[in-house]
């Protein structure tokens, strides 16, 4: 089982959903430029993510330039081609994407009413 991670960034590109093979396997890739804590804009980091199967439609609601938080799993596999050296492929498989602005906005909590029977007494000596 792979560990879950998240990354914040601005959407750089969104590919179309592509179908592979005869069984209807679908995949969609997108790239974000990392932002937030620890990122230096002078040295931008672009990271590619993939969505698979029913998750491909997640990116339909986003556009290039939107700031998002991507929740993803890190996975990898080895590939051996006859007569060639072994190669390792790493995938960042996104499973949820959120608008970063929605994460940062907080709704102020209204003042809680006093508990029943606890009125405010103006005659208190302090």
N, C-alpha and C positions, 0 to 999 in steps of 0.2 A: 504494500500500500504506500502510495506516495504522500508526502507532506504537502499541505496547502500553504500557499503564499499569497501576497497581494502586492500590487505596484500601482503607483499613481503617475499619471502622465497625460499629455495632450495627444489626441488621435492625429497621427501623421497620414495614415492611409487605411482604407478598408477595401479589401478585395471582394469580388462576387463569390457566391457559393458555388463550389465545383463538385461534380459527382465523379466518383472513381469506381471502376470495376462494374461487374454485372449485378451486384447485390444492392446497389443504390446508396453506397457509403458516400456521405457528403462532408465537406470540410470548407471552412472559410477562414482566411487569414487576415489579420490587421496588425498595424504597427503603431506604437505610441512612443513619443519622446518623453522620457522620464522627467518628472518634476517633483517638487516638494523637498523635504528635509534631506540634506546631504548631497543634493545635485548641484553641480556647477554649470550654469548656462553657457560658459565659455567652452565647455567640453560636453556637448549634448550626447546622451545615450539613447539610441533607438533600439527598441526591443520588439520582436515579432511574436505574436500569440496566434494560436489556432483555436477555432471552435469546431466541434464535430457533431454530426448527426442533428438532433433536435435543437441544439444550442446555437446553430448557425444564424437563426433569426434574431438573436440578441442584439446584433449590431444594426438592425434595421432602424432603430430609434435614435442612432447617433450619427454625427457628421464629423468630417475632418475639422479639427480645431476645438472640439469639445474636450474638456478636462474630465477624466474618468478615473475610477479606481477599479482595477482588474483583479479578480480573485482567480487563482489558477493553481494547477498541480504541475509539478516538475516530473517529467518522465523521460526515459531514454531506452534505446535498444541497440543491439549490435547487429551489423549486417556483414555477411561474408559472401563475397562474389568469388566464384572459382578463379584461381590464379591471381587474385588481387588481395591486398592487405585488408585486414579487418577494419571496419569503420563504425564509429559510434554516432548515433543520431540522438539529439536532445530535443524534447518538445515541451513547450509551455502551453498546456491545455487549459484555456479559460473556461470557467463554468458559471461565472457571474460578472457582470459589468455594471457599475453604478456611476451616476453623475457625481463628480467630486464636489460640486457646489452644494448638492443636497446633503452630503455628509457634514459639511462645515456649518450649515445653517442650523441654528437651534431655536426652538420656540420658547419664548420666556414663559416660565411657570407663573400662573396667577397666585396672588397671596392666598394662602390657605385660610379658610374661615376658622374661627375658634371652635374648639370642641363644644358639643352641646353642654349647656350649663356653665360654660366658661366665658362670660362676657367680660368686656374690658371695664374696669372700675376706675373712674376718674378720681375717686377719693383715696387712692393709694398714697401713702406718705412718701414714696420715693420715686 
